[in-house]
């Protein structure tokens, strides 16, 4: 597709919610500007943080490129709206989307951080996980990319996420990989802890990069000693270097700092905001949760008794019980349409599950010979025991609805 399209969803019931949940994943393709409804009691109110308008106001909207009908009365509503506006009207969501808007390719099979509430960081603290030989080399990456594009699993609109459980910038072929994607004009995104700073001299290297995320655990050495266990000064220096390198080499996407709000670093948020603003980075902050379904299950099963004091001192969890109670029975996981591939080229369940989960690793990329094969495999994956546990526990809902910090008001939303 071409430029981003403004779309209105007609219908504010369950069908409207499902349409919103699907289309919101395609933020590079669609901008959901509003909802429409004939119910006068709803008009003027908000649904999914979008205004609800009626047919009268629809006629006044000049910024709507298309309408999606999320209503059972498709025929009558189509007749009504088509007499008022000339924009395309759709009622089949498959005609608007491609199956997998995002594909995570973990180009590094290891992470060097020692975050104690992440399954990989915990293993690093015990000296079990860091293995710098575990990465996807340039040849394998290009083979995977070319295969997935040939069978239409990856399209040009697809966002290739160069991360999952690993730290992508440690991969010695990182620069070659991003330059390759730039040459292909393929959208990609990066998330990094900024412990290293590989730089490119290719002026087009970041043209196709739509998001670059710096993960931070505070703004002092004391905070970093508690979580990442890196040199804080090194992190600051690397973020500055990488940011300069981004903007000097074609980047026009969303560059941000992803701040993990712990009890011990809340007094450092102001410094983090000022640092982000000084570099033209968006500041995004949220409560950390247990990264990895197996770790969250250990917490729920009471297997982390020895860490209760640390958990109480570090994490803000008093909202979780109430949040999970609000999980709709028919909730669909936000990761359903995201594929995850590990550094060896295997499909893995998702970025919420981890290698300690049952059913984590599935077929290799090259075992899939068509888009139909991929869709069939994904359906099978979503019916596995680990997915059932994730839904039962509400971990899927926790990941998506985890509150964010509203900096301007000093509160979480």
N, C-alpha and C positions, 0 to 999 in steps of 0.2 A: 504494500500500500504506500501511498505517497505521504503527504504531510498529515499531521494529527487532525482528526475529525471531531467536531463537537457533536455529541449525540444526546438525545433526550429519550428517556425510558418512560413509556406510557404504561402506568399501572403501579400501584403502591402496596400491593399485597405480597404474598409469598413469591409469586412469579417475578415481581419487580425486584425483590430482595435477591433472588437467585441470579437474575440478569445482571444486577449491580455487582454481585460477588464475582461473577465470571468476567465481565468487561473491565472491572477495575484492575485486573491483572495485566491489561494491555494498555498501560498508561502512555506508552510511546506511540500508540496508534489512535486511541480514543480518549476524549475528555468528556466525562459525563457531566453535563452542565445543569440538568434539572430533571425532575420527574413530572409527568402529566397525569391528571385524573379528572374524571367528570363529577366526582363526589365533592359537592360544595363545602362539606364539613372538613375536608382535607386541604383544600386550596389555600395557599398562603402559609401553610405549615411546612415542616421539613421532614424529609425521609432520607436516611443515609447521609445526613448533612447536606442535602440538596433541596432547593426550594421546590414545592409542588405547585404547578400552574395548571390553569384550565385552558380550554380551547381558545377562549377569547385572547388570553395573554400570549398563547402560542403564535397567533397571527402577528403579534408585535415583535417576536423574537427573530432578529435577522442573523443571529450567530449560530443557528442550529443547522448542521449539515445533513443530519439523518435522524430518523426516529425508529426505536425498537419497540414493538408491541409485546408487552409482558402482561397480557390479559386474556381471559377466556373468550371474551367477546371480540375476537380479532376482526371478523368480517364487518360488523357494524362500526367499530372504532376506525378501521381502515377507511371505510366510506366517509365517515365524518371528517377525519383528518385530511384525507386526500382532496377534499373539497375546499380546504382552508389553506394548505401549504403545498408547495411543489417539490419538497425535498424527498429523497427515497425513504420508503417505509418498509422495514423488515420485520418478519415474525419468526424467522429461523436463525437461531444464534450461530449455527454452524456456518452460515454464509458470511458472518462477520469476523469469525476468529479462525486461527489456525490452532491445532490441538495443544501445542506446547510452547507457550510464549517465552518460557525461560528454561534453559538447560544449564545445570551446574556441572562444570568439568573441573574436578579437583586436581589441578596440575601439580600439587605437592601432596604427598601422602603423609606428611608430618607437620606438626606445628611446634615452634620453639618456645612458645609461651607456657607459663606454669599456672594458669588460672585454676583455682582450686574448686570452682563450681562448674567445670567443663570436663568431660570424660577424657579428652586428650591431655589437658593441662594436669590433671590428677596423676595420669600415668607418667608424665614428665617429672613430676615431683618425686616419684618413686624410681626414676631412672629407667623406665620401661619403654618409653615411646619414641624418643628422638632418634631418628635414623635418616640421615641426610641422603642416603642412597634411594630413598623411596620418593621418586618424583616421576612425572610424565615427561619424557624427552620430546623434543620438537618433532621428530619423525612420527612418533605415535600420535601426538596431538593432531598433526595434519592429516594422518590416515583416518582418525576418528571423525574429524571435521568433514573431510571429503565424503566419507561413507554416509554420515548423517544427512548431509545436504543432497546427496544423490538419491536418497530414498524419501526425501521431503519431510524428514523429522525436524531438521533445522532449516529455517527459511531466513531470508535476509532480515525480516522483522524480528526474528528470535533474538533474545538477549542471552549471550553466552556468559555465564557467571564463572569466572576463573577462580572459584573457591568453593569450599564446602567445609571440611574439617581441617584442611591444611592451610599453611601460610604461603600464598602464591609467590610472593616476591623472593622467597628463598630458592625457588626453582632456577637453576643456572641458565635455563632457556627462556626465562620469562620475557626478556626484551624481544627475542626472536618471535615468540608467540604473539605478543601484542602487535608487532609490526606486520606479521602475517595477517592477522585479523583486520588490521587497518587497510592493508592492500586489498583484501576481499570486501572491504566496506561492510564488515559484519559487526553488528552491535555487540558490545561486551561491557562487563562491569568487573570491578576489582574491590575486594575488601582486605585490608591489611592491618597488622599491628604496628607497622612502621619500624620494626626492629632492624631492618636493612633497607637500603635505598638504591636499587639499581636504576640507572638513568639512561635515557635514550637520546640520541642526537638526530633522530629521524623526525623532521618537522611535521609529519603526518601521523605519527605513531598513535596519538590519542584522539584522532578525529572521530573514530567510531565508538569511543568509550562514553557510555551514557551515564555512568555513575562510578565514583571513586570514593571509597569509604575508609576513614581512619578510625580504628577502634581504640578507645582510650579508657583507662581504669582510674583516672584521677589526674591531678595536676601537681604532684609532688613526688619526691622519691619515696616518702613514707607510704603513700598510696600504692605506688608501683611495687614496693617490697611486699605488700599484702597480696597482690593478685598476679600481674604479668611477670614480675621479678626481672624487669629490664632496667637499664640505666635511663632514668627519666630525661636527663639532658640529651642523651642520644636519640630518644624518641622525638623530642621537640625539634632537634636539628634535622632529623630525617623527614619529618612532616613538612618542614619548610622547604627542604631540597626537592622532595617529591612534588609538592604543590607547584613550585616554580617550574619544574620539568613538565608537569601536566599542561600548564597554561602557555608554555613556550612551544609546545609541540601539538597544537591543534585541538586541545580539549575544550569542549563547549557544553559538557554535561553537568550533572549535579555532583559537586564535590562536597563532602561533609565530614564532620567529626561525629562518630557514634559514641556517645559518652555513657558508660555504665554507672548508674547512680547507686552507690553503696552508702550505708549510714556514715561511714568514715570519710567520704569525699564530698558530702553535700556542701560543705563550706568552701569547696574549691570550684564549684560550678561557675561562679562569676568569672574566675580566672580563665576557665575553659572557654566560656563564651567570648571573652575579650581576645583570646588567642585565635579562635575561629574567625572572628570578625577581621582581625588584622591580616588574615590570609585569604579573605573572601570565601570562606568555607561556611556552609550551613551547619548550625549546631543542632544535633539531634540526640536526645537523651532519654533513657528508659530504665526501668528496674531490671536488673539481671535476674535470670531464672536458671534453673538447673539445665545446663546445656547438654542434651542427650537424654532420650527417653529412659534408658537404663538407669541413669543417675537419678532422674526424677522418681522412678519407681522405687529405687533404694531408699529415697527420702520418705516416700509415702509408706513404705513397709517398715520403717523404723530401724533401718540398717545403718543410719549415720548418727547413732547415739553419741559416739565419742566426739562428734563435731558439733554438737548442739550449741555450745557456747559461741563458737566461731560463726555459725549460721545466724544465731540471734544477734551477734554484734555487727555482722556484715550486711545481711540481706533484709530487705523489706518485703515481708510475705503476708502481712495481715489482710491484704486485699484478695488473696488467692481463693479462699473458700467461697466468698461471695461471687467472685468472677465465674468460677466453675459452675455454680448453681444456675447461672444465667445462660449456660450453653444450651442452645435449642436442640431438641431431639433430632432434628433433621439437618443439623449443621454439617456443612461440607468443608473439609480441610482445605486451607489455602494452598497447600503443597500438592494437591492432587494433580495439577497440570504443570508441575515442574519436574523435570527429569534430573536425576543425579547420577554422575559417573565418577568412579574413583580413579586414582592415578594409574591403575593397571588397565583401565578400559572396561571395567565391569559396571553394569547398571546396579546401583544400590538403592535401597528403599526410598530414602528421602534425607533431607538435611536435618530433620528432627530426630530421626533414629540414629543409631550408632552401631559400631561393629560388635558391641556386646549384646545387641538385640538379636532375637531370633528372626530369621528371614531377611537379614540385612543385605546380603549379596545375592545377585541374580545372574542373568546371562551376560556374556560379553557383548559389546556393541556390535561386533561382527557376526554374532549369531542372529541378528535381526536383519531381515532382507527386504522389508517393506514397511510403510507406515501402518498398514493393517496389522502386521506382526507386533509393532511397537504398541499400538493401542490395545491389542489383546494381552500382551505382557503386563501393561500398566494396570489393566482391569484385574488381572490375577494378583498383582502385587498389592492392590488396594483391598483385597479380600483376605490378606494373610493374617496370621495370629497377632503379629506386632501391631498392625493397623487397628485391629479390633481392640487391643489393650489401650492403644493411644486414644481411641474414641471413647472407650469406657471410662478412662481416667480423666479425660478432658484436656490432655496435654496439647492436642491440636489447637484447641480453643485458646489455651493459655498463651501459646506462641504468637498467635495472630492478634489477640486482644490485650496483650501485655501493655499496661499503661505507660504513657510517655509524659515527660516533664514539660510543663508549660512554662518556659523560662520567664516570659514577661509577667506572669501572675504568680510565679513561685509556687506552683502546685502541679500535681499529676492529673492527667486526664485519660 
